[in-house]
Structures are given as C-alpha cells and as structure tokens.
Amino acid sequence: MILKELFREQSEVVTLTLDDRISDAAELMRRENVGSVVIVDDRQIVGIITDRDIALSLALGAASPDSFVGEVMTKGVATINETMSLLDATRFFRSVRVKRLPVVNGENQLVGIVSTDDVLAVLARELFDTCATFEPNLGHFV
C-alpha cells in the first residue's frame, strides 16, 4: 500500500498563510478538531503550527494571540511523498519523530496529510485481517 491510498486529501487539510495570526490558527484547530495547521504559500509548504506550539509560545510569553503564525511555526517541515510505501512511511515517522506529516506530490505541492494514528490504524486492520485468515474465530475474542 502506498500513502496516496491512505492520507487525507489536500481539500481536507487545514491550512493558513503567513498573513494569519495565532488566534486564527487556534480557532481553526478548535473548529476543525485538529492538532496542527499547515502553513502554505500557493500550495507550497512553508511551515506547520501545532496546538503545542501555540500553548508553549503563549504560556512562555514568546508570542501573543495577535502574533503571526510565522513567529511560532516550525519551519523546514519534514514532508512525505505520496508514492512512499506504508512500510517506508513508518520508518520515516520514526526517524523524524513527529506525529503528523504533510504529504506532497512530485512537484512538492501539498496534496494531503497523514498521521501516525492513520498509519497505525491501517497496520492494525491489516494485521487483524491476516490473523483472521488463519484463525477464523479470532474475531470472537476481540
């Protein structure tokens, strides 16, 4: 399985631009029930801001709700290509030690987002289905 078959498509990715403020990001996260917002400039990723980034920057006085997202976002965001296999994606998540990765196409344009939870859900389902093939009564115990 490749990531293109798994990730949430770009139309579902929550994005803002560098012109937006931290309060905009927080409100968008609350409304969309997500923990991160990808910061874009014409579908090119320039950063990502997480609920943790916001909480820490506000709590430590490094920013205010009216500060621009660019002041606290993570720059140089790790991305993952839509053609990467699920196995390679799990290894990549482990190597970069993040919970969410923007998915890009061959032109490095944002096409989706994938989380470790997304990957784990697919792996768990595949493992269960494989076990059930050899042990038909497995579902009885789950």
C-alpha positions in Angstrom: 0.0 0.0 0.0 1.3 3.5 -0.8 0.4 6.7 1.1 -1.7 8.0 -1.8 -4.3 5.3 -0.8 -4.3 6.4 2.9 -3.9 10.1 3.5 -6.5 12.8 3.9 -6.6 14.8 0.7 -5.5 18.4 0.4 -9.1 19.5 0.3 -9.3 18.2 3.9 -6.0 19.6 5.1 -6.4 22.5 7.4 -4.2 25.4 6.1 -3.4 29.0 6.7 -1.0 31.5 5.3 1.8 33.6 6.8 -0.7 36.5 7.0 -2.8 34.7 9.6 -2.4 35.1 13.3 -2.0 32.6 16.2 -5.6 33.3 17.3 -6.8 32.3 13.8 -4.8 29.1 14.0 -6.2 28.2 17.4 -9.8 28.9 16.3 -9.4 26.8 13.2 -7.9 23.9 15.2 -10.9 24.1 17.6 -13.4 24.3 14.8 -11.9 21.5 12.7 -10.9 19.4 15.7 -7.3 19.0 14.5 -3.9 19.5 16.3 -2.0 21.1 13.5 -2.3 23.6 10.7 -0.1 23.5 7.6 1.1 27.0 6.6 1.2 27.4 2.8 2.1 29.8 0.1 0.4 28.8 -3.2 0.2 25.1 -2.1 3.9 25.1 -1.2 4.5 24.3 2.5 6.4 27.0 4.4 5.7 25.7 7.9 3.4 23.9 10.3 1.9 25.1 13.6 0.7 22.7 16.3 -1.5 23.2 19.3 1.7 22.6 21.4 3.5 25.4 19.5 0.7 27.7 20.4 0.3 26.7 24.0 4.1 26.9 24.7 4.5 30.2 22.9 1.6 31.8 24.8 2.5 30.3 28.2 6.1 31.4 28.0 5.2 34.9 26.7 7.1 34.4 23.4 4.0 35.4 21.5 0.5 36.8 21.8 -2.7 35.7 20.2 -2.2 38.6 17.7 1.3 37.4 16.7 1.6 36.0 13.2 1.8 32.2 12.8 5.2 32.5 11.2 6.6 33.6 14.5 6.0 30.3 16.2 5.5 27.8 13.4 8.0 25.1 12.7 10.0 25.9 9.5 11.7 23.4 7.3 8.9 20.9 7.8 9.6 17.3 7.1 7.3 16.0 4.3 6.5 12.7 2.9 5.9 11.8 -0.8 2.5 10.4 -1.8 4.2 7.4 -3.6 6.0 6.2 -0.4 5.1 2.8 0.8 3.4 2.3 4.1 6.4 0.4 5.5 8.8 3.2 4.4 6.4 5.8 5.9 6.5 4.0 9.3 10.3 4.1 9.2 10.3 7.8 8.2 7.9 8.7 11.0 10.3 7.0 13.4 13.3 8.8 12.0 11.8 12.3 12.1 10.0 11.8 15.4 6.8 13.7 14.6 3.1 12.7 14.8 1.9 14.3 11.5 3.4 14.8 8.1 2.2 16.8 5.2 2.1 14.7 2.0 3.5 16.2 -1.2 3.4 15.2 -4.8 6.3 15.2 -7.3 6.2 19.0 -7.6 6.5 19.3 -3.8 2.9 20.6 -3.6 0.7 19.8 -0.6 -1.7 17.0 -1.5 -2.6 15.7 1.9 -1.7 15.0 5.5 -1.0 11.7 7.3 -0.6 11.0 11.0 1.0 8.2 12.9 -2.6 7.3 14.1 -3.6 6.9 10.4 -0.7 4.5 9.8 -1.2 2.5 12.9 -4.9 2.1 12.2 -4.2 0.6 8.7 -1.4 -1.6 10.1 -3.7 -2.9 12.9 -6.5 -3.6 10.5 -4.2 -5.4 8.1 -2.7 -7.5 11.0 -6.2 -8.4 12.3 -7.3 -9.4 8.8 -4.2 -11.5 8.2 -4.7 -13.3 11.6 -8.4 -13.8 10.9 -7.5 -15.5 7.7 -5.6 -18.2 9.6 -7.7 -18.2 12.7 -11.3 -17.7 11.7 -12.5 -17.5 15.3 -10.2 -14.6 16.2 -13.0 -12.1 15.9 -14.8 -13.9 18.7 -12.0 -12.9 21.2 -11.6 -9.3 20.1 
